[in-house]
């Protein structure tokens, strides 16, 4: 024994014990246990694509940092059962049609935080897995093979995509953490170098993912945050040493699985609302809102609301309730009294995981507002006022009211209505700017002769209904209508008569009278012409009979569309006469008082092979006294010309029948309308030395005339120059 416990050995044991003691003391302080799964992803290999019920798949391991060994696991796939010890079994038969099945295992730790583990159920033949000596299943990272690229190293272009990989955010490590392995089918023939590229590899964030170039193992080097980036797309490459690319690049998609690492946050720290003191039960007051940065439409962001406290707790501590899903706060019980408790403060909580997860709080301050529990009242029970008849939009009365509710609130502001006494809608009432008076006005003119007094009943209420049963105040208003001198009224205001335009002077056209609405005044109505554009009419001052003053003419410029319009006035004999107007329209019937007229008064024609001339005929009379027209030549024109009407009987075709000498000729044609009224029309014909339609003789004559005058001017100039020369010679000779 003495040899065994040598001094050196004792010293070694002593130092070892000290180190173990220090380690024991340091570990609890410096190492913090973090709850979580022991893997970031879980691969379960099976040798069959068809899995029967009750088949055991494997077991997941979870560290809760407590003494618990059994947990409440749940599976996102209803065909897989997760037992309390982490064992996974087939609940209903599963067929791996695509060779794999991805699902999630969820658990809530002792702190109420949710954790999620991505699981892949992977079918793999026994003979292909060289490293798997067991015939069952094994949990490890997925091995992904490049698709075959053809014979040798020949490359084929195609899009290589594998099923996405899943990595839980905030995985506790250690890092770097292996998440997959990439293999090439050429690794038995060539030495392969593996690499990855893309955002997260050789692009920012650089080196978040790395790959072992020899084994093809894919690592994540640090914790991922789904709220910063939910997925990454990497490009995997396989290169044969010394021979170039062995495989086409392959896309690798890494999905970051959300963990419940964000607590709900209210959009405001403090919400402000108002609640009327007489609010009924279930009256919605305000709605609060909280948001969660975790994955939308997942349990991690599924928020529930509740009220934690109410201050003051009077008259009861449950005056308000909240909809746990929408956050709408409503009145839960009666008893609100603004005079006693003008304000309430609520502490509201938002919790994710449908109310059992992480929480956030906010404050809600509710101000109790006044309710309409006092009715407005008129300062007078009755009023009397007057207004002149025919005055519309005229203010006639202001009525004051009082109200004991909170000033300038909707429960204090007055609103007026006419309850009775105005079936014709002659009056209107509105609220004044101070909200405590009613302004009565005429909506349209009143008629003294029809009703000289109106008795109105006017009620006053508030802008909001009464919160309790209250009587409505009313006031009686008597409006006296003052008589004014009104103008006589023509009936109808516009009168139309039909008369022949040849109505003799002094003949009656029509009697157009007006009546005086002032029946109580017994006034006399008289008449006068206010506007007679052509001066054709006059009116009898006493009777209103209108007669022809001067002959009328339908073809006059004062007649539009056969109508002649005059304005007639009627006035009474009051000290200040009032005048009314009526419009008389005389529809003038056409009389055949105009003979047809040829429009063209002159024309040119060639003496050789003359072209026929078309002359237009018009008649000022109406259609019944105009076309069709007829024409005849008068002596001596008959010997040289022929004339006939065209097919429409509105134009004359005049033809020269002899080769007359060039010069001016007068042609007389007698034209008659369809009623036989005719007159002779004279036209001037210029016969030119030309042929056919080339009747430019006038220009030629003008040109010859111009040459004649030019020659005269030239001769005059020469004569003048000669005289000047003679005078100069004579003057020189005299010297």
Secondary structure, DSSP 8 states (H G I E B T S, - for coil): -TTTS-HHHHHHHHHHHHHHHHHHHHHHHH-----EES-SEEEEEES-SEE-TT-EEEE--EE-SSS------EESSTTEEE-TTSEEEESS-EE-TTSEEEEEEEEE-TTS-EEEEEEEEEE--GGG-TT--SSS--B--EEEE----SSTT------EE---EEEETT----SSEEEEEEE-TTTTTS-EEEEEESBTTTBSSTTSEEE-TTT-EEEE-S---TTT-SEEEEEEEEEETTTEE-S--EEEEEEEE--S----EES-SEEEEEEETT--TT-EEEE--EE--S-TTSGGG--EEEEEEEES--S-TTSEEE-TTT-EEEE-SS---TTT--EEEEEEEEEHHHHTS-EEEEEEEEEEE----S--EES-SEEEEEEETT--S-EEEEEEEE--S-TTSTTTSEEEEEEES-TT--EEEEE-TTSSEEEEEESS---TTT-SEEEEEEEEEESS--SS----EEEEEEEEEE------EESSSEEEEEEETT--TT-EEEE--EE-S-TTT---EEEEEEE-TT--EEE-TTT-EEEE-S---TTSTT-BTTEEEEEEEEEE-SSS--EEEEEEEEEEE--S----EES--EEEEEEES---EEEEEE-SS-GGGS-S-EEEE-TTGGGTEEEEE-TTSSEEEEEE-S---SEEEEEEEEEE-TTS-EEEEEEEEEEEEEETT---HHHHHHHHHHHHHHHHHHHHHHHHHHHHHHHHHHHHHH-
